[in-house]
Amino acid sequence: MKAIICTGYGPPEVLQLADMPKPVPKDNEILIRNHATSVTASDAIVRGFKLRTWSRMGMMMRLVIGVRKPRQPIIGLVVAGEVESVGKNVTKFRPGDQVYGMTGLSFGGYGEYKAMSQNGAVARKPANMTFEQAAAVPYGGLIALHYLNLAKLQRGQNVLVYGASGAIGTAAVQLAKQHFGAHVTGVASASNGALVQALGADAFIDYTAADAAQHLQRYDLVLDAVGEAKTSALKQQARTALTPDGQYISVDDGGPQFNAEILTLLTTLIEAGQFHAVIDTTYPLEQMAAAHHHVDQKHKKGNVIVTLA
């Protein structure tokens, strides 16, 4: 099968097109013919390994993922495709099912085929989405929903989403508004204001504006959807713009657990018209390095998609 392999840690050019063995599903696995994937911020971190090697997190990541290069050469966290075959013990899926999901640390999203446990973070694709659109959902949707659930967000509460135009941020704005019924303020650059408000934000703050801090209120939740990789004076001030019981939660606060139950909830919301895919750009598999260069610029709107079929 065709796949993009990560030949070492470094710039996007370490990603090379290669012929790799087609996976054989185990008894409890399904084999997915992958049609589309997403180039996530996490993919870029794994490829570039920008964490300090001798930091605690850097050392842990090296041990888990690989010392000099990824132990699993086919990286990528997202799949969207069709079940081609199933193991003998599989009961949840059958050949022909259209599915999407997150692979976790087994990676493999950059290959034409991926074997996944039937009990993993995989669910039937929303009927009203293409494979490309579906690939724009799992990463941002699952992470955003995890942290909003963690905050125990309640209807009517006041939420600030910092980094509201990225993959996680666009998902968080929609979920906080449509699913939780919160009052949502989105923070991004001025050029992304129309997008953020179209997704349902009640208010918008341009973090580059000289008077940005004057628009801050008191929030029950400030969700930092970009983490420490991007900071600003406004972000520092937002840390303290909290109600007495308010919470500041960052996507850097720990890895969420992905599961099919939450993904199925996203499917339900999508089919009800309450959640939409946000796609910045689409590339063919052969242009994976270009897709990573685009993500590295840290100015994408929503998701960068790569097609495999």
Buried (B, 14 or more C-beta within 10 A) or exposed (E): BBBBBBEBBEEBEBBEBBEBEBBEBBEBBBBBBBBBBBBBBBBBBBBBBEBEEEEEEBBEBBEEBBEEBBEBBBBBBBBBBBBBBBBEEBEBBEEEBBBBBBBBEBBBBBBBBBBBBBEBBBBBBBEEBBBBBBBBBBBBBBBBBBBBBBBEBEEEBBBBBBBBBBBBBBBBBBBBBBBBEBBBBBBBEEEBBEBBBEBBBBBBBBBEEEEBBEBBEEBBBBBBBBBEEBEBEBBEEBEEBBEEEBBBBBBEEEEBEBBBEBBEBBBEBBEEEBBBBBBBBBBEBEBBBBBBBBBBEEEBBBBBBBBBE
